[in-house]
Amino acid sequence: MPYEPPTHTVERSLRATTGARIVAGIDEVGRGAWAGPVTVCAAVTGLRRPPAGLTDSKLITPKRRTALAAELERWVTAYALGDASPQEIDDLGMTAALRLAAVRALEALPVRPGAVILDGKHDYLGSPWQVRTVIKGDQSCVSVAAASVLAKVRRDDLMAGLEAGEYAPYAFGANAGYPSPVHRAALEELGPTPYHRLSWSYLDALPRWRHLKKVRLPAGTAALESGGQLGFDF
């Protein structure tokens, strides 16, 4: 299906309205997976013409996506990646884990952006960052599209690297930790690995392993139980 290539319209608008000299586009991958981290990329692209075919990573074939990521690494002004681990996702919840990964990516950039474009309609980053959310930003904004491709290729490579030895039955190289029949069958037989998110609802459908499900307590409750009035300080 034909698609319109991304532009610098939002990046130019943010520069004009906020005075920001540096604008970073942010996108994430791994939000809906059963296993693996959530990965966020922050990309600074300037206003140069992007490599041909740049768009949302989900619209690009794996082979072309890998080649495009290599082009983007040389083309972008700067980029950095941040992860939140399965354990951090279980402990914090997805919104807080996304923010953690995004901050890690932004703070790893060689320069601090004056403004940030987030893909989607929800600002999970917040203060002190100056944020513009853009629905389908990974299709319409050059910097977000670049971040989309770089994050997807990096996380896919990471998950494929786990497909060895005892983890081979989960086929992480094919499913990247997302739901699939092979992934589900391996979970039913072998249970979750250290790379699985234990607060996810897939465990509800696995009677043999349901006891492993992790229930995340509200932050205030956790603080009390770890040494406050409801704690047991013997």
C-alpha angles and dihedrals in degrees: 000000000000117000137187113254117242120263139200093245096116093041090053092046092052092049091051098044101037103029090234113158093193123045122185125200117214132199134164137211131194100043095130099037125117092215139029133035130302106247126205127191125199113198130186112198109167113214100293125129108274127229114281116271097023112157141118108332091232090065094056127080115248092248094050091042092057092048091046092050089056089052092048094052088062096038105048120087089229140335138181137183132219131189136199111204126230088254092053090049090052093047100042106025124242100283094053091042090053090052091049092052092045093050090049090053095046093047090050092059114104090235130033114245118233091211137016133211114210122197111236135022101283122083102215091164104060130161136038088023119083102230136191115188117209123188108229089005088154087069100037107035122064096213094048092047089052090050090049093056096042093048094047095049093045094050094043089053091049093051093045088055089062093058097098137098114343093006096054094098091064092061093216090167090064102036102027089220095305124127115285135148092254092047092049093048091053091049092051092051103034106019128225123327126221086268095061126099107241097195092061121112094237086086090064089069094050107075093183092057102027092106089069094064113123119221113207114222122215111265094249093050092049091052092052094047092050094061112322131104093304094047126102107233101180 
